[in-house]
Amino acid sequence: MGLVTRRVRAPLNNMIRGGPAASHAGVGQRMYTRLASSKAFGGSFGVGAAAVAAGAAAGTLLSTKRPCSNTARCDTTASSSTTSADKIKVALCQLEVGSDKQQNIKKAKQAIEDAADKGAELICLPECWNCPYGNSFFPEYAEEVPNSGASAASSTSPSSMMLLEVARAKGVYICGGTIPERQGTKIYNTCICVGPTGQVLGKHRKVHLFDIDIPGKITFRESDTLTAGDQATVFDTKWGKIGVGVCYDIRFPELSMLMRERGCKVLLYPGAFNTTTGPKHWELLQRGRAVDTQSFVCTISPSRLPGFSYQAWGHSTVVSPWGEVLATTGHEPATVHAELNLAQVEEFRSGVPISKQKRHDMYRLEQPSKTPGPVACFAIGLSVGAAGVAALLKSRL
């Protein structure tokens, strides 16, 4: 157990000290994080019951690699004492995506049906599965995407319509990868999550846009075409809550920790990492987010397809809460099967109780108000008193 414990602590320490997976900042930083000094929170607020109540009122959230063949199953069950309600049979469909949209939809439907027939209960598609990945393709292939609880029409939302129909026909949950979504003049990189009765349970618009420039290797700016989302996404299932991020979102540990605070034990990341950053960071980031949140992490990539300027890394993967790679594949078309034993999440969280050991007198994770400003600050101040108002206003300036 000592060796395992050290293996878990090392990534955690790396994140705290600003290792590779913790070094990124951007739009997400203003969306859901804030560091406060010990003096401001400990001295002025007192960190007592009133401060905790105020935080809640303000919406503060405190709180062996085994490659798989194309249709192989990888049994990740560690204990036979758990019930079926504690286990999720997942399938990650690593699809080959070409320029024919209807053919892409047909391939995705077939992959979902095949995975369901093999016993999968939660089936996941990759980022950009109905079109090639690229700024020139996003506007051409974009379609309307229904919101949670809404229906879809085949004429305006053929990709979403297929997901709703096959989920209902097979009685499975689907994390629908992403497709380009058109809303008015804006285009988003959007994932919908669908329940077994064919209802939309959640909708995630990629929060962190992929804008990078590595001289001599890769330059890409999603922001040239896409608009960023502004919400963390969690959806309900019969196993509990599941969180969703998209590709570049995985580089921001704050988002994954926010989803953990909302009750998630499983995080899904459809993503199309490239052949420059993929070999260096794809697995590293998955293991980091798994250990950060003490959750299962599943990543779903398209396969590679020669002839396109952007080549996906592939390697769709399942990682345990301990940061172990449980199931993965190469870069060819494949479906990765695994069983997630949710009892392992509680085991790890109980044995290494980091959620109870956080220093809220030094830092905290929060989701700010949609309209932050003096009114929001004053509402909090009513609960914490004059000293709290002064300290909070000072920290906001």
Secondary structure by P-SEA (a helix, b strand, c coil): caaaaaaaaaaaaaaaaccccccccccccccbbbbbccccccccccccaaaaaaaaaaccccccbbbbccbbbbbcccccccccccccbbbbbbccccccaaaaaaaaaaaaaaaaaacccbbbbccccccccccccccccbbbbbcccbbbbccccaaaaaaaaaaaaacbbbcccccbbbcccccccbbbbbcccccccccccccccccccccccccccccccbbbbcbbbbbbccccbbbbbcccccccaaaaaaaaaacccbbbbbcccccccccccaaaaaaaaaaaacbbbbbbbbccccccccccccccccccccccccccccccbbbbbbbbcaaaaaaaaaaccccccccccccccccccccccaaaaaaaaaaccaaaaaaaaaaac
